[in-house]
């Protein structure tokens, strides 16, 4: 198949560490390995886009009232949709594409515009309900709903990462016949790039039990909950938090660590390129997901399992699709800092349990590489082409 893949995310290049970009990058690579021709049209590569994003984040968002700034962002996304659609149309015609795939971005309907202009089927990937937009962007919610409906109506297929997410989108009126679960994949390392002690030595964490977190520091990740739970552990416990990544809530997490006087037991790595992630996780004894929304499949849980470390996560439907409590990890009541602290205490004190859970987790993802996800997507895309009467 010839696929034109649209990435209408102005502030995130394909190689960034944000979840939707990591998913797109790996699916595109795996589809190419399977023999499909995939051309990418990334909004972040458009001339002037990076400067516009920096201006918004560093100047407008700080200088203007929140409602005004968020309203400008919504209008900016509408303008982005038009520009992105023109670029996608140009690339699809140049490529002779069979169909268009777009990574969904709320408030942006470039895929629908482009598909209509060139008469090609549209598939949306990494779909999610607009809940987060409504929670964090109160300005012009009607525009967001309109774009969401427009994309959903135009799409012949919508790919989601979990069964819970498929159910949630069904409550928004999306036809179940359009929804296909394509779970996130993971790279399965053939053994760690180096031993745990060597990795800890590289990071200056010798002799510690390292509790790791990987993520883009979104508010719903609740890194503050992990920091609070760690501060409740006995000072004699040889723990250290390794918080990998960067994002919106990182500054607040640093401040919370300082307030709780636990900064000396935490390392904030900042942004880490994907190729270095296995080495960082090799230093960890436990992988923690302190918080999540109730529909998305957190990619980090797969990464923890691939690294052979047990996952600790909130007891939510999409999390249970990845982590089996007591077998491949441990689950706690969402938002319960005391319950999280109790689980961490048990794991810190029981190295045998850590090993057992970690090895079971690794075995559970051995057949869940990105190639498996890409084959599922390709099969669904072939169905779309057949339904559209295309070879």
ABEGO torsion letter per residue (X at the ends): XBBBBBBABAABBAABABAAAAAAAAAAAAAAAAGBBBBBBBAAABBGAAAAAAAAAAAAAAABBAAAAAAAAAAAAAAAAAAAAAAAAAAAAAAGBABBBBBBBBGBAAAAAAAAAAGBBBBBBGBBBAAAAAAABABGAAAAAAAAAAAAAABABBBBABAAAAAAAAAAGBBAAABBBBBBBBBBBBEBABBAAAAAAAAGABGBBBBBBBEAGBAAAGAAAAAAAAAABBAABBBBBBBBEBEAAAAAAAAAAAAAGAAAABBBAEBBBAAAAAAAAAABABBBBABBBAABBBAAAAAAAAAGBBBBBBBBAAAAAABBBGAAEBBBBBGBAAAAAAAAAAAAABAAAAAAAAAAAAAAAAAABAAAAAAAAAAAAAAAAAAAGBX
